[in-house]
Amino acid sequence: MHRKWHFKRVERQAQIAKRLEKLGKRSGLLQQLASGAFAGVVSRSFVAPLDLIKTHLVTGHGSRGAPKTAAVVAAKIFEEGGWKAFFRGNGINCLRVAPCKAIELCVFENLKRALSKDEGSLMSFVAAPVAGGAAGMMSTVATYPLELMRTRMMVQPHLYTSISRTFHKIVAEEGAGALYSGLRPSVLGVFPYAAANYGVYAGLRSAYKRVTKKDYVPTVPTLLFGAAAASCSSALTFPLEVARRQMQLGTVGGKAVYKNALDVVQTIYKEEGFLALYRGLGTTCVKLIPAAAVSCMCYEAARLALRVDDASIKKRENEKEALKEEEEGLALQAEVE
C-alpha cells in the first residue's frame, strides 16, 4: 500500500512539474504584441482620412495658403488626388503603428500588473497611469523616425514621395539627427497623454467590473470608455501635439523654423493667439471616437481570442499558485516517508 502511494505521489509530482513548465513557457508575450499590433493597424487605417485632415489643420499647410476648416482641407485633398489621397502616408503609418502599439500595450499590461501586485498600496492606485506613461514613452522613442517620415509624406507629398526617398532625402539634406527632430516635445507630450489615457480607461473598466461584478466588459462600454479616455488625454496635451508636428516639418531654406517646442508654442501664441494652439482639436476629437471604438474592440477581441485577457491571465496565475501549493504538500509528504 505504501509503495503504491509512493508511485502515485511521484507520478503526480511529475505531472505538476510538466504543467508548471508549460504554464511558465506561456508568458503570453507574443500574443500581447500581436493583439496590440492588430488593433493599431486596423484602427489607424479606419480613421486615416481624418488623421490626414487633422495633420493639415495642425501644421497649417496647404497648396494655396493655410486652410481654416476641415471641409476646405478635405475638398483640396480630394481635388489634388481623389479618394486615394486621403490614405496618403497610411502605409508608413501602419509600419509605425504596428510596432508602436505592440510595444505600448504590451509594456502597459505587464508593468501595470507588476505595479498592482500589492493591492491597497499607493502604487496600485497609480499603476495604470504610471504604466501607461512609461509605455507611451518607450513606444514613441522606438518608432519616432517612422512617425516623422509619415508626417512629411502627408503634408509635403510633392517633396516626399516614398518611404525610402523620404529617408534618404532627410538624412542627405538635414543629417541623421533630423529623424528625431521634435522628439523632445513628443516624449514630454506622450507621457501625460498616455498616463491620462490609460489611467482613465483602466479606471472606468475597473469601476464597471466592480459595479456589475463581472470580469468581462462588453463592446459598447469598451467603446465609450476608450472614447472618453482618448478625448480627455488629447485635450490635455494638444498644444504639445501642435509643437511636435511643426518641428517635424523641419527646415525652410536650410534653416530651422523653430528652435524648440517652447519656441513653437510662443510663436504661435504671439502670431495667431491662444486658440491656434488647439487648431485641429475638433477634428482630432471627431477622429478619436471611431478610432477608440475600433482600437479597443480589436484589442480586447484579440486578447480574448489569444487568451491573454485579464480573466485568462488571472486563471493561469491561480492555477500556478494551486499547483505550487500541492507540490509543496507532496514534498513534505515525501520527507515524512
Secondary structure, 3 states (H helix, E strand, C coil): CHHHHHHHHHHHHHHHHHHHHHHHHCCCHHHHHHHHHHHHHHHHHHCHHHHHHHHHHHHCCCCCCCCCCHHHHHHHHHHHHCHHHHHCCHHHHHHHHHHHHHHHHHHHHHHHHHHCCCCCCHHHHHHHHHHHHHHHHHHHHHHHHHHHHHHHHHHCCCCCCCHHHHHHHHHHHHCHHHHHCCHHHHHHHHHHHHHHHHHHHHHHHHHHHHHHCCCCCCHHHHHHHHHHHHHHHHHHHHHHHHHHHHHHCCEECCEECCCCHHHHHHHHHHHHCHHHHHCCHHHHHHHHHHHHHHHHHHHHHHHHHCCCCHHHHHHHHHHHHHHHHHHHHHHHHHHHC
